[in-house]
Amino acid sequence: MKKIQLLFLFLVMATGAFSQACVIDTNSFELFAPSSDVLPCVVRNAPYDITLQIFCPPTLGGISIDSIKVTSFPGLPVGLTKTTYPANGIVYPLGRMCINIAGTTTDTVGYYQILYNGTAYTQAGNAPFSYLRANVPGALPDYALTVIDSGAFCAHTDTVATGIKNISNAAMFSVYPNPSTGVFTFTLPEAQKLSGEINVSDITGRVVFTQKTEAAPFFQTTIDISRFAKGIYFVQYRTAEGVASKKITKE
């Protein structure tokens, strides 16, 4: 069951009809983007629109994944609705799912935990989300939206913005060589006005390297993950303006 816990590091999915506002980003290899702690707050009586995305790796913790299906997505503030693609709520290995949450709410100011439900189908057996919540504390990641009044401070974003920005991978950073033996150079090609954070994770979502960056006219660093296993890794760079990611291969 400990191995099964890894499976749920990237789960926030829903069912519903396809919408043009929910578009799969095939350049993203993040297991879950964006994380709950950076989502913009929902401003009462103002339009809200944000898209979430999940990437499903073929294995996690040594367990092969057959599929994951989400059956419901309760807990949204009144007036907000979700739309998913694929519409059947099923995602397969190496596949992606996106969820658009949009609408206008008049609901009470506060913290709304989203209790998504469903089942993971793996070679280790089927694991309903309800079972994991009851028997494996911490197996399912918390996911929530915060509703605020117009003009109020949003702790997540320092603003009352109603969207989140994904930074262009090409403009944000480069990694070279790729593939590599595990030692590669990370470069920010443009002057950075904000501090940031570099994270490298394996295909299970385990972070194997992390480093803070400061505002500077130029930044370059050498990253060494040579002691880790061969395979696919994901380099993520996050600032207050958004997040960008690239896939790298260790040979």
N, C-alpha and C positions, 0 to 999 in steps of 0.2 A: 504493500500500500504506500510505502514511502516513495517508491518510484512513481507511482500514480500521481503523487502530489505535484511533481514537476509539470505534469500535463496541464495544470490549470493556471500556470503563470501568465498565460496569454488569452484567457477565455473571457470575453464579454461579447456575446453575440445575440442575435434576435431573429424573429421570423416576421414576414410581411411582404408586401408587394414591392417590385422594383421601382425606383424613382431616379430620374435623371440627376438628382442631387447627390446620389450615392454612387460614386464611381471608383472602381478598383484602381489603385496605384501600383502598377506592376514593377516599379522601380524600388519599392519599399520592401525590405526584408526584416523589419522589426516584428517581433512576435506580437506586440500589442502597441498600437500608437493612436493617439497620444495616451499617456498614463493618466489615471484619474486625478492625480494631484496637480496637473497643469491645465485642466479643462477650464475654460472661461465660466464665470458665474452666469446664472440665468437671471436676467433683469426682468422683474415683474412688468407686465404690460408692454414689453418690447419684443420684437421678433428675435428668435434664437435659432441658430442653424449651425450644426457641427457634424463632421463625419469622422467616424472611428474606423479602424481597420485592423484585421488579424491576419497574420501569416502562420500557416500550419506546417511545421517541419515534419519529415517522414518518421522520425523517431524522437523520443524523449526519455532520458534515463535508461536507454537500452531497450525500451519497449516500443514495438512497432505500432503506429497509429493507423486504424482502419478508417475512422471518420469521427466527427463530433457533430452532434445535433442539438440545437437550442430550441426548446419548445415554447418558452414564454419569456417576457422581459418586463416584469411588473415593477412598480415603484416610481415611475416617471411622474414629475409634477403635472397636475391637471392642465391640459391644453397642449402638452408636448406629445408628439407621436414619433414612432420609430418606423423606418423603412430599411429593409435589408436586401442585399444581393450577395449570394443567390437567395431567391425568395423562399426556398424550402428550409432555410436555416441550417443547411448541412455544408461542412467544409471538409475537404479531403487533403491528404498529405501533399505538400508543395502548393496547395491552393490558398486563396485569400478570400476573405469576406469583409464587406464594409457595411457599416450601420450609420444611417443618417438620422439624427435626432433634431427635430425642428418643430416650431410652433410658437405660440404666445401663451404665457401662463399668468393667471391671477392668483395662483396658489400662495399659501402662507410662506413668509420668509423662513428659511431654515435649510437643513441638511437632509437630502433625500437619498437614502441608500437604495441602490438598484439590485434587486435579488434575481438575477438571471437564472433560469432553470434549463435543464437539459440532461443529456447523457453523453459520456465519452465511450467509444467502442474501441478497445485495444486488444492485443493478444493476451493481455493479463486479465481480461474480463471487462464487463460493462460496469461503469461507475456513474450512477445518477448523482447529480449535483447535490440533491437533498441528503443523500447518504454521506457525502464528503463533508457537508456543512455540520452534520450531526456527530460525525465520528472522527474526522480528521481536521482539527482546528488549524486554520491558516492555509488549508489546501486551495481554497478559492480566493482569489484576490478581491479586495473590497473595491466597489465601484460606486460612485455617488455624484450627484449634482448639487450645487449650492444655489439657492434662490435668494436674491437680494432685491432691495428697493432701488429705484432709479437714483443714480448719483451716489449710491453707497460704495464703500471700498470693498474690492474683491481680493482676498488674501492670495488667491491662486495666481492672479495675473497683474496685480497692482493697477487694475483698470476695470471698467465696466464693459469691456469689449465683448462682442457676441460671436467671436470666431477665433480660430487658432491658425497660425501660419506654419506651413512646412517649408523650410528653407531649401532652395535649389541645391541638390547634391553637387552639381558641376561647379557652382560658384562658391560653395562653402568650403570644401577641403578636397585634398587628393591623398591617395595612399600609393606608395611605390617601393619595391616591386610587388606585383600582384599577378600570379601567385608568388609566394615566397617560402622560405624555410621557417618562417615565423618571426623574422626580424624585418621590419619595414619602416618607412618614413612617413609620418603624418605631417601634412603641410597645409596651412591656411594661406591661400594665395593673395588675400586682400587684407588691408588694415582692419583690425577688429576694434569696434567701439565698446564691446561688452565682454565681460568675462564669460567663460563657458566651461564645459566638462566633456572629456572624451571617455567613452566606455567601449570596451571590446567584450563581446559575449559569444559563447559558443551556440550551437544550434539548439541546445536545451534551454537557453536563456540565462545560463550561469555567467556572471560577469567575471572575466579573467584578468582584466586590466582596467584601471581608471586613473585619470589625471586631470587636474584642474588647469585652466588656461586663464590668462589675464588679458585685458585690453592692450593691444600692441600693434605697431605698424606691420609686423611680420612675426609669424610663429611657425616653428618647425621642431619636431621631436622624433626620437627613435622609439618605436614600440617593439618590445621583445616578448613574444608568446611561444618561443621555440620549445619550452619545456612541456607544452600542452600537446594533445593528440593532433594528428593530421585531420584535416577536414575543413568545413566551411565555418567562418566566423563573421560577425557583423560589427562594423565600426560605427558608432553613433556619436554625433557631436551635437550638444544641446546648449542653447543660450536662451535668454529671456524672450528673444524674438521668435524662436521656433526650434525645430529639430531636423537634422539631416542624417542619413545613414548610407553606408556602402557595404557590399559583400566582399569579403576577401577569402582567399584559399590558402591554407597552409599545407605544403607538400611534404 
